[in-house]
């Protein structure tokens, strides 16, 4: 394997901060976000002002929840408006498909107890909570009535059809059939986040980045096939895996804060939509956030920025997230046709920084190697033809699913789980002859017995009532391609290991 290919070899798909000395220190986290049961379950970033104006009419936006709860609240924004916006009435209901809503689920929302709300230019408002039972993968329709001519802010890629009633048709918010909503709208207006009340969730994971996050390519499922409106972005596929594969105690919401064409560094575009400038609005203002999946850099390079400029923005963003108690999982930059040799050198330099130590050279909490998932094995500077949307940059539906399938779900849930201070865990890669093994030890330093579970890619082992001062120990044979990875050590009171604490330990590939 050449050094070029070795840099691209699939590393641990996700690694998080650990307790083990000598494995590389990750930047310290601040206090974790306050947990009050509210979790953002759907989001889309606003990115520009609309060229349309609305007058005495209703419009209905359809949002797709990744987790449900007992109550709902929403965020409305006027980020790029030309003046203050008055929304005369806002309602939400469970969607019945298309513009229709489920009868009996309609709720008129209030803002500080009032139906009408004024949003200043650049401002936002959160609605008062309303009781509405929802589940994972439910669609919720949000309907607005605008009594006077209004220019709105929007997100360009709704990923589905939203709906508008004709101008001067009056307030149609309560219409169940949706028959009046005859205009198809490919944009998302006003609503930028939907929260659910669900204290059982382990957190919210935010995918943050440019068009690879925003879902470009996710409608392309091959000749004669159209996945528009089918929620086939990799974040949607990932959320479905979470809902169906993880136990109730490890469920997380997965939300998408991608904006196509944006950069990580402010210097690389200067449109105010870069990863540094919009971090507060599009990540830190959301609720229950425990982890961020970060993909940025491809547009920075395309716009002529160097690796040094990109990495400076990475460090700024990662530190601000860590200060908020949020873990950061980073993907190397994926291939792009049209890059010059120098641009590919910049990409290689950024990716080498990200992959070093499995933790961005000590600045992030782990690596999700989308580059290794998508690249063509025969040409690492190109996307695998099976996954290519046709532009050489973005993944089609098969590629979106491959990305989602590559992510270890338990580690997303562990992003918000505290480590057990009573357990000191260690993983040591070792060789017996030419066979690689992982030796994992968890020492119980508490004053009472602890249940321990060790989970690796090569098997797991559970231990009941490990006595104080003694260790749980297991050696696992490494099978297949030898790459770095992570080991999870879960611990808790006897009978309570799955509701206890989790430590995640990165390790480098054994060199046998």
C-alpha positions as CSV (number, residue, x, y, z in Angstrom):
1,X,0.0,0.0,0.0
2,X,1.4,3.4,-1.0
3,X,1.6,6.2,1.6
4,X,-1.1,8.0,-0.4
5,X,-3.4,5.1,-0.1
6,X,-2.4,4.4,3.5
7,X,-3.5,7.9,4.5
8,X,-6.8,7.1,2.9
9,X,-7.2,3.7,4.5
10,X,-10.4,3.4,6.5
11,X,-9.7,4.3,10.1
12,X,-12.0,4.1,13.1
13,X,-15.3,5.4,11.9
14,X,-15.9,7.2,15.1
15,X,-13.8,7.7,18.2
16,X,-14.6,9.7,21.3
17,X,-12.8,11.0,24.3
18,X,-11.3,8.4,26.6
19,X,-9.9,8.0,30.1
20,X,-6.7,6.2,29.1
21,X,-3.4,8.0,29.6
22,X,-1.0,7.7,26.7
23,X,-3.7,7.3,24.0
24,X,-3.6,11.0,23.0
25,X,-5.5,13.7,24.8
26,X,-8.6,15.2,23.2
27,X,-9.5,18.9,23.9
28,X,-11.3,19.2,27.2
29,X,-15.1,19.5,27.1
30,X,-16.9,22.3,28.9
31,X,-19.9,21.5,31.0
32,X,-22.5,19.5,29.0
33,X,-25.5,21.3,27.7
34,X,-28.4,21.7,30.2
35,X,-30.8,18.8,29.7
36,X,-34.5,19.7,30.3
37,X,-36.1,17.1,28.0
38,X,-36.3,19.3,24.9
39,X,-34.5,17.9,21.9
40,X,-34.4,19.4,18.4
41,X,-35.8,16.6,16.1
42,X,-35.8,18.4,12.7
43,X,-33.9,21.4,11.4
44,X,-33.0,23.3,8.2
45,X,-30.8,26.3,8.1
46,X,-32.1,29.5,6.5
47,X,-29.7,30.8,3.8
48,X,-31.2,33.7,1.8
49,X,-34.2,36.0,1.2
50,X,-37.0,34.8,-1.0
51,X,-37.8,36.3,-4.4
52,X,-41.5,35.6,-3.7
53,X,-43.9,37.7,-1.7
54,X,-46.9,36.3,0.1
55,X,-50.2,38.2,0.7
56,X,-53.3,37.2,2.6
57,X,-52.5,33.5,2.2
58,X,-51.4,30.4,4.0
59,X,-48.4,28.2,3.3
60,X,-47.8,24.7,4.7
61,X,-44.3,23.3,5.4
62,X,-43.8,19.6,6.0
63,X,-41.1,18.6,8.5
64,X,-39.8,15.1,9.1
65,X,-39.1,14.3,12.7
66,X,-36.2,11.9,13.6
67,X,-37.6,11.3,17.1
68,X,-41.0,11.9,18.7
69,X,-42.2,13.1,22.0
70,X,-45.2,14.3,24.1
71,X,-45.1,18.0,23.1
72,X,-43.7,20.1,20.3
73,X,-42.4,23.7,19.8
74,X,-40.9,25.3,16.7
75,X,-38.4,28.0,15.8
76,X,-39.3,30.7,13.2
77,X,-36.7,32.9,11.7
78,X,-36.5,36.1,9.7
79,X,-32.7,35.9,9.2
80,X,-32.5,37.4,5.7
81,X,-35.8,39.4,5.5
82,X,-36.1,42.9,4.2
83,X,-38.1,44.1,7.2
84,X,-40.0,42.9,10.3
85,X,-42.3,40.0,9.5
86,X,-45.8,39.6,11.1
87,X,-47.1,36.0,11.1
88,X,-50.8,36.3,12.0
89,X,-51.3,32.6,12.8
90,X,-49.2,29.5,13.0
91,X,-50.5,26.0,13.4
92,X,-49.1,22.5,13.3
93,X,-50.5,19.1,12.8
94,X,-49.5,15.6,11.9
95,X,-49.2,15.3,8.2
96,X,-51.5,13.0,6.3
97,X,-49.3,13.1,3.1
98,X,-49.1,15.9,0.5
99,X,-50.8,19.0,1.8
100,X,-53.3,17.2,3.9
101,X,-53.2,17.0,7.7
102,X,-54.6,14.4,10.2
103,X,-57.9,15.5,11.5
104,X,-58.0,16.2,15.2
105,X,-54.2,16.9,15.5
106,X,-54.2,20.5,14.5
107,X,-52.8,22.9,17.1
108,X,-52.8,26.7,16.9
109,X,-49.4,27.9,18.3
110,X,-48.8,30.8,20.5
111,X,-45.8,33.0,21.1
112,X,-45.7,34.4,24.6
113,X,-49.4,33.6,24.8
114,X,-50.4,35.4,21.6
115,X,-51.2,33.9,18.2
116,X,-49.7,36.8,16.2
117,X,-46.0,37.2,16.3
118,X,-43.6,39.8,14.9
119,X,-40.0,38.7,14.0
120,X,-37.5,41.5,13.5
121,X,-34.9,41.4,10.6
122,X,-32.2,38.9,11.6
123,X,-34.4,37.6,14.5
124,X,-36.0,34.4,15.6
125,X,-38.8,33.3,17.9
126,X,-39.6,30.0,19.6
127,X,-43.2,29.1,20.0
128,X,-44.8,28.1,23.3
129,X,-44.9,24.3,23.7
130,X,-48.1,22.5,22.6
131,X,-49.2,19.0,23.5
132,X,-49.0,16.7,20.5
133,X,-47.8,13.1,20.6
134,X,-45.4,12.3,17.8
135,X,-43.1,9.3,17.0
136,X,-39.8,8.8,15.2
137,X,-40.1,9.4,11.5
138,X,-43.4,11.2,11.8
139,X,-44.1,14.1,9.4
140,X,-45.4,17.3,11.0
141,X,-47.0,20.0,8.9
142,X,-46.4,23.6,10.0
143,X,-48.9,26.2,8.5
144,X,-48.6,30.0,8.4
145,X,-51.1,32.7,7.6
146,X,-49.7,36.0,6.4
147,X,-52.4,38.7,6.2
148,X,-50.3,41.3,4.5
149,X,-47.6,41.4,1.8
150,X,-44.6,39.6,3.2
151,X,-41.1,38.7,2.0
152,X,-39.6,35.7,3.8
153,X,-36.3,33.9,4.4
154,X,-35.9,30.3,3.3
155,X,-33.8,27.2,2.9
156,X,-33.2,26.3,-0.7
157,X,-33.3,22.5,-0.5
158,X,-36.5,21.4,1.2
159,X,-35.9,17.9,-0.1
160,X,-39.7,17.5,-0.5
161,X,-42.7,19.5,-1.8
162,X,-44.1,22.2,0.5
163,X,-47.4,23.9,-0.3
164,X,-48.9,27.4,-0.7
165,X,-52.5,28.5,-1.1
166,X,-53.3,31.2,-3.7
167,X,-52.6,34.9,-2.8
168,X,-55.6,36.6,-1.2
169,X,-57.3,33.3,-0.4
170,X,-57.4,34.1,3.3
171,X,-56.5,31.9,6.3
172,X,-56.5,28.2,5.3
173,X,-54.4,27.0,8.3
174,X,-57.2,24.7,9.7
175,X,-58.0,23.1,6.3
176,X,-57.6,19.3,6.8
177,X,-57.8,18.2,3.1
178,X,-55.2,20.7,1.9
179,X,-57.2,21.2,-1.3
180,X,-56.5,24.9,-1.3
181,X,-52.8,24.4,-1.2
182,X,-52.3,24.2,-4.9
183,X,-48.9,25.7,-5.3
184,X,-45.9,23.4,-5.0
185,X,-43.0,25.1,-3.2
186,X,-39.5,23.5,-3.3
187,X,-38.2,25.7,-0.5
188,X,-38.7,25.8,3.3
189,X,-40.0,29.1,4.6
190,X,-39.7,30.5,8.2
191,X,-39.6,27.3,10.2
192,X,-36.0,26.3,10.9
193,X,-36.3,23.8,13.8
194,X,-38.8,21.6,15.5
195,X,-38.2,20.5,19.1
196,X,-39.9,17.5,20.9
197,X,-40.3,17.0,24.6
198,X,-38.7,13.6,25.2
199,X,-36.6,13.2,28.4
200,X,-35.7,9.6,27.4
201,X,-33.6,10.7,24.5
202,X,-29.8,10.4,24.9
203,X,-29.2,13.6,22.9
204,X,-29.4,15.3,19.5
205,X,-26.7,14.8,16.8
206,X,-26.3,17.7,14.4
207,X,-24.8,17.1,10.9
208,X,-23.1,20.4,10.0
209,X,-21.6,21.3,6.7
210,X,-22.0,22.0,3.0
211,X,-23.8,20.2,0.2
212,X,-22.6,16.8,1.2
213,X,-24.6,17.3,4.4
214,X,-27.4,19.2,2.7
215,X,-28.3,16.2,0.7
216,X,-27.3,17.0,-2.9
217,X,-27.6,13.7,-4.8
218,X,-30.1,12.1,-2.4
219,X,-32.9,12.1,-5.0
220,X,-30.8,10.1,-7.5
221,X,-31.6,6.4,-7.2
222,X,-30.8,5.4,-10.8
223,X,-32.5,5.4,-14.2
224,X,-36.2,5.7,-14.0
225,X,-36.2,6.2,-10.2
226,X,-36.8,9.4,-8.3
227,X,-36.3,9.6,-4.6
228,X,-37.4,13.3,-4.2
229,X,-39.4,13.6,-1.0
230,X,-38.4,10.2,0.2
231,X,-36.0,11.4,2.9
232,X,-32.9,9.7,1.5
233,X,-30.1,12.0,2.7
234,X,-27.5,10.1,4.7
235,X,-28.7,11.8,7.8
236,X,-32.2,10.5,7.2
237,X,-30.8,7.0,6.6
238,X,-28.8,7.3,9.8
239,X,-31.8,8.4,11.8
240,X,-33.8,5.4,10.6
241,X,-31.0,3.1,11.7
242,X,-31.0,4.8,15.1
243,X,-34.8,4.4,15.5
244,X,-34.8,0.7,14.5
245,X,-31.4,-0.6,15.8
246,X,-30.7,1.1,19.1
247,X,-32.4,0.3,22.4
248,X,-34.7,2.8,24.0
249,X,-32.0,4.1,26.4
250,X,-29.7,5.0,23.5
251,X,-32.0,6.8,21.1
252,X,-30.9,10.1,19.7
253,X,-32.3,12.6,17.3
254,X,-30.3,13.4,14.1
255,X,-30.8,16.8,12.5
256,X,-29.4,18.3,9.3
257,X,-27.8,21.8,9.3
258,X,-26.2,21.6,5.9
259,X,-26.1,24.6,3.4
260,X,-24.9,23.9,-0.1
261,X,-22.0,25.9,-1.4
262,X,-20.8,27.1,2.0
263,X,-17.3,27.0,3.4
264,X,-15.8,26.4,6.8
265,X,-13.6,29.5,6.9
266,X,-15.1,33.0,6.6
267,X,-12.2,34.1,4.4
268,X,-13.1,31.5,1.8
269,X,-16.5,32.8,0.7
270,X,-17.4,36.0,2.8
271,X,-21.2,35.4,2.5
272,X,-21.8,35.0,6.2
273,X,-22.9,31.4,5.8
274,X,-19.5,29.8,6.7
275,X,-19.2,27.3,9.5
276,X,-17.6,29.8,11.9
277,X,-20.2,32.6,11.3
278,X,-23.4,30.5,11.6
279,X,-22.3,28.2,14.4
280,X,-24.3,30.0,17.1
281,X,-27.5,30.2,15.1
282,X,-27.5,26.8,13.4
283,X,-26.0,24.5,16.1
284,X,-25.6,26.1,19.5
285,X,-29.1,27.5,19.5
286,X,-30.6,24.1,19.1
287,X,-31.6,22.0,22.1
288,X,-30.3,18.8,23.6
289,X,-27.3,18.8,21.3
290,X,-24.6,16.3,22.4
291,X,-22.6,15.8,19.3
292,X,-21.8,17.3,15.9
293,X,-20.8,15.4,12.7
294,X,-18.7,18.0,10.9
295,X,-18.1,18.0,7.1
296,X,-16.5,21.1,5.7
297,X,-13.6,22.0,3.4
298,X,-14.4,21.0,-0.1
299,X,-15.7,24.4,-1.1
300,X,-12.9,26.2,0.8
301,X,-10.4,24.4,-1.4
302,X,-12.5,25.0,-4.6
303,X,-12.5,28.7,-3.7
304,X,-8.7,28.8,-3.5
305,X,-8.1,28.5,0.3
306,X,-5.2,26.6,1.7
307,X,-5.1,23.9,4.3
308,X,-3.8,26.4,6.9
309,X,-6.8,28.6,6.5
310,X,-9.2,25.6,6.6
311,X,-7.6,24.2,9.7
312,X,-7.6,27.5,11.5
313,X,-11.4,27.5,11.1
314,X,-11.7,23.9,12.2
315,X,-9.9,24.7,15.5
316,X,-12.1,27.7,16.1
317,X,-15.3,25.7,15.6
318,X,-14.2,22.6,17.5
319,X,-13.1,24.7,20.5
320,X,-16.4,26.6,20.6
321,X,-18.3,23.3,20.5
322,X,-16.2,21.8,23.2
323,X,-16.7,24.9,25.3
324,X,-20.4,24.2,25.1
325,X,-19.9,20.6,26.2
326,X,-20.6,19.2,22.7
327,X,-18.5,16.4,21.1
328,X,-17.2,16.8,17.5
329,X,-16.9,14.0,15.0
330,X,-15.1,15.0,11.8
331,X,-15.0,13.5,8.3
332,X,-12.0,14.0,6.0
333,X,-12.7,15.9,2.8
334,X,-14.1,13.7,0.0
335,X,-12.8,13.7,-3.6
336,X,-13.8,16.4,-6.1
337,X,-13.1,16.5,-9.9
338,X,-11.4,19.7,-11.1
339,X,-9.1,20.0,-8.1
340,X,-5.6,20.8,-9.2
341,X,-2.6,19.0,-7.9
342,X,-2.1,21.8,-5.4
343,X,-5.7,21.6,-4.3
344,X,-5.4,17.8,-3.7
345,X,-2.3,18.6,-1.7
346,X,-4.4,20.9,0.5
347,X,-7.0,18.2,0.8
348,X,-4.4,15.6,1.7
349,X,-2.9,17.9,4.4
350,X,-6.3,18.6,6.0
351,X,-7.2,14.9,5.9
352,X,-3.9,13.9,7.4
353,X,-4.5,16.3,10.3
354,X,-8.0,14.9,10.8
355,X,-6.9,11.3,10.8
356,X,-3.9,11.8,13.1
357,X,-4.6,10.0,16.3
358,X,-8.1,9.4,15.3
359,X,-9.0,12.7,16.9
360,X,-7.9,15.5,14.6
361,X,-4.5,15.7,16.1
362,X,-6.1,16.1,19.6
363,X,-8.7,18.7,18.6
364,X,-11.8,16.7,18.0
365,X,-13.5,13.6,19.5
366,X,-13.3,11.2,16.6
367,X,-13.2,10.6,12.9
368,X,-16.0,9.5,10.5
369,X,-14.1,8.6,7.3
370,X,-16.6,9.5,4.6
371,X,-13.7,9.9,2.2
372,X,-12.7,6.2,2.7
373,X,-16.4,5.2,2.3
374,X,-17.0,7.1,-1.0
375,X,-13.6,7.0,-2.8
376,X,-12.9,4.9,-5.8
377,X,-10.3,2.2,-4.7
378,X,-8.7,2.5,-8.1
379,X,-8.5,6.3,-8.0
380,X,-8.6,7.8,-4.5
381,X,-9.1,11.3,-5.9
382,X,-12.5,10.2,-7.4
383,X,-15.8,8.9,-6.0
384,X,-16.6,5.3,-6.5
385,X,-18.8,5.1,-9.6
386,X,-21.4,3.1,-7.7
387,X,-21.9,6.0,-5.4
388,X,-21.4,8.9,-7.8
389,X,-24.4,11.2,-8.3
390,X,-23.0,12.1,-11.7
391,X,-21.1,15.2,-10.8
392,X,-18.1,13.5,-9.2
393,X,-18.8,15.4,-5.9
394,X,-22.0,14.1,-4.3
395,X,-23.3,10.7,-3.4
396,X,-26.3,9.2,-5.0
397,X,-28.9,7.2,-2.9
398,X,-26.6,4.2,-2.7
399,X,-23.8,6.4,-1.5
400,X,-26.0,8.1,1.0
401,X,-26.9,4.7,2.5
402,X,-23.3,3.6,2.5
403,X,-22.3,6.7,4.5
404,X,-25.1,6.0,7.0
405,X,-24.3,2.3,7.3
406,X,-20.6,3.2,8.1
407,X,-21.5,5.0,11.3
408,X,-21.4,3.0,14.6
409,X,-24.7,3.9,16.2
410,X,-23.8,3.2,19.9
411,X,-21.1,5.8,19.8
412,X,-23.5,8.5,18.7
413,X,-25.6,7.7,21.8
414,X,-22.5,7.7,23.9
415,X,-21.7,11.3,22.9
416,X,-24.0,12.5,25.7
417,X,-23.2,9.8,28.2
418,X,-21.0,10.6,31.1
419,X,-17.9,8.5,31.7
420,X,-18.0,6.5,35.0
421,X,-15.4,8.1,37.3
422,X,-15.3,4.8,39.3
423,X,-14.0,2.8,36.3
424,X,-10.5,3.2,34.8
425,X,-10.5,1.5,31.4
426,X,-7.6,0.7,29.1
427,X,-7.2,-0.9,25.7
428,X,-3.8,-2.2,24.5
429,X,-3.3,-3.5,20.9
430,X,-0.8,-6.4,21.0
431,X,0.5,-9.2,18.8
432,X,0.8,-12.9,19.4
433,X,3.0,-14.0,16.6
434,X,1.5,-12.3,13.6
435,X,-2.0,-12.3,15.0
436,X,-3.3,-8.9,16.3
437,X,-5.4,-8.8,19.5
438,X,-7.0,-6.1,21.7
439,X,-6.5,-6.5,25.4
440,X,-9.2,-4.5,27.3
441,X,-9.1,-4.0,31.1
442,X,-11.6,-2.1,33.2
443,X,-10.7,-1.5,36.9
444,X,-13.4,-0.9,39.4
445,X,-12.2,1.8,41.7
446,X,-15.5,2.4,43.5
447,X,-16.6,1.2,46.9
448,X,-19.2,-1.3,45.6
449,X,-19.7,-3.8,42.8
450,X,-20.2,-2.7,39.2
451,X,-21.5,-4.4,36.1
452,X,-19.2,-4.0,33.1
453,X,-19.7,-4.6,29.4
454,X,-16.9,-4.4,26.9
455,X,-18.0,-3.9,23.3
456,X,-15.6,-4.1,20.3
457,X,-16.0,-4.6,16.5
458,X,-14.8,-8.2,17.1
459,X,-17.1,-9.2,19.9
460,X,-18.3,-8.2,23.3
461,X,-18.1,-9.5,26.9
462,X,-20.3,-8.8,29.9
463,X,-19.2,-9.0,33.6
464,X,-21.6,-9.1,36.5
465,X,-20.8,-7.5,39.9
466,X,-17.1,-6.8,39.4
467,X,-15.8,-6.4,43.0
468,X,-14.1,-3.2,44.2
469,X,-10.4,-3.1,43.4
470,X,-10.7,-5.9,40.7
471,X,-10.8,-5.7,37.0
472,X,-12.9,-7.0,34.1
473,X,-10.5,-8.2,31.4
474,X,-11.0,-9.7,27.9
475,X,-8.7,-10.2,24.9
476,X,-10.3,-10.0,21.4
477,X,-8.8,-11.4,18.2
478,X,-8.8,-8.8,15.4
479,X,-10.3,-10.1,12.3
480,X,-10.1,-8.8,8.7
481,X,-8.3,-5.7,7.7
482,X,-6.2,-4.3,10.6
483,X,-7.3,-0.7,11.2
484,X,-7.6,1.6,14.2
485,X,-10.9,1.7,16.0
486,X,-12.7,2.2,19.3
487,X,-13.8,0.1,22.2
488,X,-16.8,0.9,24.4
489,X,-16.7,0.2,28.1
490,X,-20.2,0.4,29.7
491,X,-20.6,0.3,33.5
492,X,-23.3,0.7,36.1
493,X,-24.8,-0.6,39.3
494,X,-25.6,-4.3,39.2
495,X,-28.4,-4.9,36.8
496,X,-28.2,-1.3,35.4
497,X,-25.3,-1.4,33.0
498,X,-27.2,-0.1,29.9
499,X,-28.6,2.9,31.9
500,X,-25.1,3.6,33.4
501,X,-22.1,5.4,32.0
502,X,-20.0,4.8,28.9
503,X,-16.4,5.3,28.1
504,X,-15.1,5.1,24.5
505,X,-11.4,4.3,24.0
506,X,-9.7,4.8,20.7
507,X,-6.8,2.6,19.7
508,X,-4.3,2.5,16.8
509,X,-4.0,-0.5,14.5
510,X,-1.7,-3.2,15.8
511,X,1.4,-3.5,13.7
512,X,2.0,-7.2,13.4
